[in-house]
């Protein structure tokens, strides 16, 4: 389940507290181990401006990828690594195990790459005016993971690879001093 100020857990059915449905499901070839949840209803779509959330890793046995995806992102669509996603949408995520950027099925290094562990809070600031994604770990800025590629509309997303993994997502508004 994923909520605006709730928790994402690996399950086949996900919903927001107010009843809006989320995208999600198993990835082909990954069996039932993999789940992708997108926080999405019309009021949650990021279209312009700056948006900040904190993902708290409440249970982290495996690798979790957290970040943003285009509203039309299809986690069930299979592509070759590096291949543009086209109508299936793009996603930009941080692997909590390595801190690497996951984009187009490839793992990419970036200057602030730092792993996150259970109990950590990973802040993500999307700036759709500049197209950037800045990452914070426990409210300390790691750097800009995506400098200029983001285009809306976007949704926050979490991909959970291991049964029992959970992520709490909290929207933060207005922006606090640590995120500016």
C-alpha positions as CSV (number, residue, x, y, z in Angstrom):
1,X,0.0,0.0,0.0
2,X,1.2,3.6,-0.6
3,X,-0.3,6.6,0.9
4,X,0.5,10.3,0.8
5,X,1.7,10.0,4.3
6,X,1.6,6.3,4.6
7,X,3.5,3.2,3.7
8,X,4.3,1.2,0.6
9,X,4.5,-2.5,1.2
10,X,4.9,-5.3,-1.3
11,X,1.5,-6.5,-2.1
12,X,-0.6,-7.2,-5.2
13,X,-3.3,-4.6,-4.4
14,X,-2.4,-1.0,-3.4
15,X,-4.5,2.0,-2.7
16,X,-4.4,5.4,-1.2
17,X,-6.2,6.0,2.1
18,X,-8.8,8.0,0.3
19,X,-9.5,5.1,-2.0
20,X,-7.8,6.1,-5.2
21,X,-6.0,3.3,-6.9
22,X,-2.3,3.0,-7.6
23,X,-0.4,1.4,-10.5
24,X,1.4,-1.8,-9.5
25,X,2.0,-5.4,-10.2
26,X,4.6,-8.0,-10.8
27,X,7.4,-7.6,-13.4
28,X,7.6,-10.3,-16.0
29,X,10.4,-12.7,-15.2
30,X,10.6,-11.6,-11.5
31,X,7.9,-13.9,-10.3
32,X,5.8,-12.5,-7.5
33,X,8.9,-10.9,-5.8
34,X,8.6,-7.5,-7.5
35,X,6.1,-4.8,-7.0
36,X,5.9,-1.2,-8.3
37,X,3.5,1.3,-6.7
38,X,2.9,4.7,-8.1
39,X,1.3,7.3,-5.8
40,X,-1.3,8.6,-8.1
41,X,-4.6,10.2,-8.3
42,X,-5.3,13.5,-10.1
43,X,-4.3,15.5,-7.0
44,X,-1.0,13.8,-6.7
45,X,0.3,14.4,-10.2
46,X,3.4,16.7,-10.4
47,X,2.9,19.0,-13.3
48,X,5.0,22.2,-12.6
49,X,7.0,23.7,-9.8
50,X,8.9,22.2,-6.9
51,X,7.8,19.1,-4.9
52,X,9.4,17.4,-2.0
53,X,8.8,14.0,-0.3
54,X,10.7,11.9,2.1
55,X,10.8,8.1,1.6
56,X,11.4,6.3,4.9
57,X,12.7,2.8,4.6
58,X,10.7,1.2,7.3
59,X,11.5,-2.4,6.3
60,X,14.4,-3.0,3.9
61,X,15.6,-6.6,3.4
62,X,16.1,-6.3,-0.3
63,X,16.7,-3.6,-2.9
64,X,14.1,-0.9,-3.1
65,X,14.1,1.7,-5.9
66,X,12.4,5.1,-5.1
67,X,11.9,8.1,-7.2
68,X,9.5,9.4,-9.9
69,X,7.9,8.1,-13.0
70,X,6.0,9.7,-15.8
71,X,2.2,9.3,-15.3
72,X,2.0,6.9,-18.2
73,X,4.8,4.6,-16.8
74,X,4.1,0.9,-17.3
75,X,6.3,-1.2,-15.0
76,X,5.1,-4.4,-16.7
77,X,6.5,-3.4,-20.2
78,X,9.8,-5.1,-20.9
79,X,12.5,-3.3,-22.8
80,X,16.2,-3.8,-23.5
81,X,18.5,-1.9,-21.2
82,X,19.0,1.7,-22.4
83,X,16.1,1.5,-24.8
84,X,13.8,4.6,-24.6
85,X,10.4,3.7,-23.1
86,X,8.2,5.7,-25.5
87,X,4.5,5.3,-24.7
88,X,5.3,3.1,-21.7
89,X,6.8,6.2,-19.9
90,X,10.1,6.7,-18.2
91,X,11.1,6.4,-14.5
92,X,14.0,7.8,-12.6
93,X,14.8,6.0,-9.3
94,X,17.5,5.6,-6.7
95,X,18.5,2.1,-5.7
96,X,18.6,2.0,-1.9
97,X,21.2,-0.8,-2.0
98,X,23.8,1.1,-4.1
99,X,22.6,4.6,-4.2
100,X,22.8,4.4,-8.0
101,X,20.4,6.0,-10.5
102,X,18.2,3.5,-12.2
103,X,17.0,4.8,-15.6
104,X,16.0,2.9,-18.7
105,X,16.8,-0.5,-17.1
106,X,20.4,0.5,-16.5
107,X,22.3,1.4,-13.4
108,X,24.1,4.8,-13.6
109,X,26.5,6.4,-11.2
110,X,26.1,10.0,-10.0
111,X,28.2,12.2,-7.8
112,X,26.2,11.9,-4.6
113,X,25.7,8.1,-4.9
114,X,25.2,6.8,-1.3
115,X,23.3,3.6,-0.2
116,X,20.4,3.9,2.2
117,X,19.5,1.4,5.0
118,X,16.4,0.5,7.0
119,X,15.3,3.5,9.1
120,X,16.9,6.1,6.8
121,X,14.9,8.9,5.2
122,X,15.6,9.7,1.6
123,X,14.3,13.1,0.6
124,X,13.6,13.8,-3.1
125,X,13.0,17.3,-4.5
126,X,11.6,17.5,-8.0
127,X,11.9,20.8,-9.7
128,X,9.9,20.7,-12.9
129,X,10.9,24.2,-13.9
130,X,14.5,23.0,-14.3
131,X,13.8,19.3,-14.8
132,X,15.9,18.2,-11.9
133,X,15.8,15.7,-9.1
134,X,17.8,16.4,-6.0
135,X,18.4,13.8,-3.3
136,X,18.9,14.1,0.5
137,X,19.8,11.3,3.0
138,X,18.6,12.0,6.5
139,X,18.1,15.6,5.6
140,X,21.6,16.1,4.3
141,X,21.9,17.0,0.6
142,X,23.7,14.3,-1.5
143,X,23.4,16.2,-4.7
144,X,21.4,16.4,-8.0
145,X,20.8,12.9,-9.3
146,X,19.0,14.1,-12.5
147,X,20.1,17.5,-13.6
148,X,17.7,18.4,-16.4
149,X,15.8,15.5,-17.9
150,X,12.5,15.4,-16.0
151,X,9.3,16.4,-17.7
152,X,5.8,16.1,-16.2
153,X,3.4,14.9,-15.5
154,X,5.1,12.8,-12.9
155,X,4.1,10.6,-9.9
156,X,6.2,9.4,-7.0
157,X,7.0,5.7,-7.1
158,X,8.5,2.9,-5.1
159,X,9.7,-0.5,-6.5
160,X,9.9,-3.1,-3.8
161,X,11.9,-6.3,-4.6
162,X,11.6,-8.4,-1.5
163,X,8.5,-9.6,0.4
164,X,8.0,-7.6,3.6
165,X,9.9,-4.5,2.4
166,X,8.1,-1.3,3.2
167,X,8.6,2.4,2.5
168,X,6.7,5.3,4.1
169,X,6.2,8.3,1.9
170,X,5.6,11.8,3.3
171,X,4.9,14.9,1.2
172,X,6.6,18.0,2.7
173,X,5.1,21.4,2.0
174,X,6.3,24.1,2.4
175,X,10.0,23.4,1.6
176,X,12.0,23.3,4.8
177,X,15.4,25.1,5.1
178,X,17.3,21.8,4.7
179,X,15.9,21.3,1.2
180,X,16.7,24.7,-0.2
